[in-house]
Structure formats: structure tokens, C-alpha cells
Amino acid sequence: MAPAGAQDDDPEPQSASGASRQGIQSVEIAMTVLDALERGGGPMSLTQIAHASGMGASKAHRYLVSLGRAGMVAQSRSSGLYDMGPALRRLGAESLRRMDEVGLVSQYIPGLRDRTGHAVNLAVWGDHGPVIVRWDYGAYALPITVRVGATMPMLTSSVGRVYLAHLPRSLTEPVLRAQEADTGAGSTCEVDAVVEEVRRLGYARTSGGVIPGIASVAAPVLTTGDSLPLVVALALPERAASEHVLRDVTAALLEATAAMSAELGVA
């Protein structure tokens, strides 16, 4: 038992429900310093860190000293600027190693399906183009569904168009050439127009491009490091795809993919 009047540095939750939990305020303040360094995008001065974290220079300096002792922050001997330290880099690398991107993103898919009522699919980049790795059925009957493991066309599918806009051409051009040989895929001008539109809008829409009677809207889930983006798409019957419905569905998709990207470490 702690002596009378002593403060518990690691208090238990106030309620079993977790609705109200105490924490260590100094840890939360220290995180604002690390957040400031992350947002800064490079080495920063004490004044810059203090301003970005919303505290005075002397207070920020005390936190930087403690974070430096823990290896979370490092100060250059030559410039005096602060940057992320070796312990923080190790934590980041280990976090990326442990991350199951498909698993993390998949946690959001049932909620998106339930919120919109429409089928949701998740695609990753494979050797021959986008591959469907998950398909959750919605409340609306579709003429046909795409099986898990199917490779999607680059130009006529919303998923493929998102990949065209977010992958380097060194990856997409061989796939496009192979599909052109099989199906007569579009010209360079058509590809350029698709890429420009998707980058401008932040999503891709197609109607009847892969399966007659199905409209689709897709958006990217951005990742960190060298990982390739994932793509999430909603599929709905063309008869239900009014402009009003598409607008609402697209808004829900973009909100969900932004949350998924944040879950994977992309601000």
C-alpha cells in the first residue's frame, strides 16, 4: 500500500467499462514533442519544436532532455538541431515489421459494408495486376460477383484505375501491355486521362466495365515505407447507382480509406 498522501504513478482504470481512465500527463505531453518532430519532416531547432508542440522553450527543452536520455530524440553536436533518435527508429522499424496491412484494413470492411449496404472488396497488387483478396457481400443482389483471387483489368475496373494512378509506370506498363494483347486495352492518351482524373478526384468510378450491370467506386489505402498501396472498392447494382447514391457511397468510402491509411501510419 502506498504511504498516505502519495500519488500513484500508474493508477488503475476508474471504471470497468473504460469510459473514464486516468493516465500519465507527462507522457502525453512528451508525445506532443515527438509528434512535432514527426510533422516537421526533418531536424528542428528548440524554438521550432516548442512552437509546434504548443509549449514554452524551457519546458520543451526539459522534455527533449528526458526523451534524449531514452534514445527517442537525438541532438546534432554540430548544428544543435533535434531529430528522431535511435530508439524511436528501432520502434518504427519493428512496428512496420509486425504490421499486417491486409489484416488491419480488413477490420474496417464490415463497417463500411454495413454503413453503405453495398458489397465491399479489397485488392492488393499482384504479379499480373490487382488481385481481389476479400469480398464482403452487401444487402443488394448483384448479377455476379468477382471471386477472391481474381485479377482485375487495369483500365475497365475502378480498382485497376486507382492502381494506375498510384503506382509507378514501371510496374503498371507491363501489365497494361499484356492486357492490351489479350483484350485491346486503351491507348496511352486514354491511360493518361484516367490517371489524371483519379489523382484529381482521389477515387475512380466505373460502370459495367468488368461485369454488365455493376457500378463500382474505388479508393486507395496508402501505406508507409516501401509497401504498395491497397485498394478498397464498393460494388453496387447500376440500377441503384443514382448520382445521389454514388455521392453518399463515395463519401463513405473516402472516409473509411482515410481511416485505414491512418491506421497504417499515413497522416
DRENZAGU-853738 format. One record per residue (C-alpha): residue in one letter; x, y, z. Coordinates in steps of 0.001 Angstrom, whole numbers, padded with zeros to 6 digits, always signed. Each point is the difference from the previous one (the first is absolute). Last residue first. Layout:
REM residues N
AXYZ
...
This chain:
REM residues 267
A-001207+011027-041720
V+001104-003381-001332
G+000817-002465+002778
L-001920-003090-001098
E-002965+000910+002216
A+000070+003472-001589
S-000331-001622-003436
M-002974-002028+001251
A-001666+003122+001418
A+000477+001807-003333
T-001344-003094-001769
A-003149+000106+002141
E-000723+003689-000544
L+000635-000383-003727
L-002377-002958-000194
A-002770+001759+001933
A+000277+003062-002257
T-000043-002209-003102
V-003145-001791+001168
D-001766+003283+000701
R+000905+001463-003409
L-000802-003245-001778
V-003437-000092+001623
H-000787+003568-001057
E+001309-000573-003509
S-002227-003047-000305
A+001691-003381+000201
A-002952-002187+000985
R-000676-001275-003539
E+003741-000418-000513
P+000055-002562+002819
L+002692+000714+002569
A+003691-000791+000522
L+002120+001883+002531
A+003762-000008-000392
V+003023-000028+002311
V+003523+000236-001432
L+003270-000829+001743
P+003112+002097-000473
L+003430-001509-000570
S+002345-000361+002961
D+003402+001687-000253
G-000430+002148+003083
T-003510+000927+001032
T-003369-000914-001447
L-002828+001748-001814
V-003427-001593-000249
P-001160+000968-003457
A-003568+000646-001181
A-002523-001944-002061
V-003515+000574-001365
S-001888-002710-001833
A-003107-000365-002153
I-001302-003455-000887
G-002551-000793-002722
P+002468-001400-002490
I+003108-001400+001726
V+003466+001496-000506
G-000685+003454-001423
G-003700+000049+000772
S+000354+003304+001805
T+003328+001358+001200
R+000987+002488+002684
A+003485+000866+001229
Y+001061+001892+003134
G+002133+002948+001186
L-001712+002380-002423
R+003070+001622-001560
R+002225-003073+000195
V-002762-002148-001452
E-000642+002445-002853
E+003660+000419-000937
V+000612-003756-000024
V-003061-000631-002164
A+001017+002685-002501
D+003543-001364-000212
V-001326-003506-000647
E-002256+001260-002777
C+002860+001901-001614
T+002230-003087+000189
S-002637-002013-001838
G-002502-002379+001526
A+000067-003751+000535
G-000542-002322-002971
T-001128-003041+001968
D+002830-002531+000070
A+002893+001981-001499
E-001184+003132+001783
Q-000104-001947+003251
A+003659-000960-000374
R+000957+003568-000900
L-001940+001365+002973
V+001710-002431+002369
P+003435+000950-001350
E-000945+003697+000341
T-001229-000171+003606
L+003185-000781+001899
S+002492+002262-001806
R-002839+002496-000242
P+000316+000700+003702
L-003090-000812+002081
H-002666+002376+001264
A-002002+001074-003045
L+000058-003314-001849
Y-000780-001727+003294
V-003138+002088+000375
R-000994-000860-003564
G+000402-003706+000670
V-002337+000138+002990
S-002618+001945-001979
S+000071-002699-002659
T+000091+000648-003754
L+003534+001304-000288
M+002130-002342+002097
P-001921-003243-000248
M-000489-001895+003279
T+001752-003228+001010
A-002290-002446+001805
G+001236-001524+003266
V-003324+000476+001809
R-002805-000449-002489
V-001640+002933-001737
T-003730+000106+000528
I-002887-000467-002375
P-003321+001693-000768
L+000204+001763+003373
A-002602-000221+002755
Y+000004+002908+002435
A+000597-000520+003737
G+003755-000172-000388
Y+002412-002883-000490
D+003514+000295+001381
W+002771-000797-002511
R+003625-000377+001074
V+003301-000655-001762
I-000845+001390-003447
V+003196+000205-002073
P+001167+003128-001818
G+002501-000662-002799
H+001966-002942-001401
D+002614-000486+002719
G-002399+001143+002711
W-001049+003345+001467
V-002548-000273+002791
A-003786+000275-000167
L-002793+000312+002571
N-003681-000387-000841
V-003140+001510+001449
A-003584-000916-000899
H-002623+002653+000725
G-002150+000842+003012
T+001890+003274+000457
R+000608-000006+003759
D-000089-003783+000300
R+002559-000494-002765
L+002248+002737+001390
G-000204-001554+003460
P+000769-003459-001365
I+003057+001398-001845
Y+001739+001802+002849
Q+001656-003034+001591
S+001235-001048-003435
V+002381+002977-000041
L+001920-001338+002978
G+000151-003540-001366
V+001082+001120-003465
E+002734+002171+001488
D+001357-002580+002418
M+002469+002184+001875
R+002681-001772+001999
R+002912+001154-002129
L-001382+003549-000168
S-000182+000187+003801
E+003521-001386+000254
A+001348+002694-002318
G-001810+002733+001884
L+001181-001246+003386
R+003573-000200-001243
R-000216+003538-001385
L-001363+001255+003327
A+002845-001657+001873
P+002553+001503-002394
G-001196+003588+000441
M-002349+002155-002024
D+001361+003473-000646
Y+001275+003019+001882
L+002189+002782-001327
G+003178+001118+001812
S+001758+000338-003356
S+003321-001779+000678
R-000836-002154+003000
S-003294-001077-001541
Q-002636-000709+002631
A-001720-003400+000216
V-003539-000848+001107
M-001566-003316+001069
G+003258-001300+001443
A-001393-000063+003539
R+002498+002655+001135
G-001012+002087-003007
L-003663-000208+000968
S+000897+001298+003437
V+002056+002896-001411
L-002637+000761-002619
Y-002656+000198+002720
R+002036+002513+001940
H+000662+002003-003174
A-003710+000195-000815
K-000635+001508+003441
S+002740+002579-000456
A-001166+000863-003526
G-003608+000569+000987
M-002728-002320-001191
G-002277-000477-003009
S+001677-003041-001529
A+000801+001732-003296
H+001235+003152+001729
A+002220-001903+002415
I+001351-002193-002784
Q+000840+002987-002187
T+001707+001855+002852
L+002028-003071+000951
S+001196-000310-003585
M-001203-002687-002370
P+001521-002838-002041
G-002382-001358-002656
G-003637-000497-000989
G-001326+002417+002585
R-003140-002079+000471
E+001987-002821+001593
L+001959+002356+002241
A-003210+001682+001154
D-001555-003411+000692
L+003016-000879+002145
V-000478+003200+002013
T-003744-000625+000284
M+000833-003514+001237
A+001933+001486+002897
I-003189+001773+001062
E-001880-003320+000076
V+002777-001582+002032
S-000063+002939+002442
Q-003740-000413+000417
I+000228-003585+001190
G-003464-001453-000430
Q-003342-000299+001692
R-002794-001863-001673
S-003680+000843-000379
A-002266-002074-002240
G+002211-003048+000521
S-003057-002108+000783
A+001620-001338+003149
S+000185+003471+001430
Q+002714+002242+001454
P+002749-001845-001844
E+002961-000823+002245
P+002549+002644+000860
D+003619-000145-001110
D+001826+002840+001735
D-002050-000397+003171
Q+000421+003179+002021
A+001027-000254+003661
G-002140+001736+002594
A+000029-002955+002356
P+002703-002455-000898
A-000761-002384-002897
M-001291-003460+000861
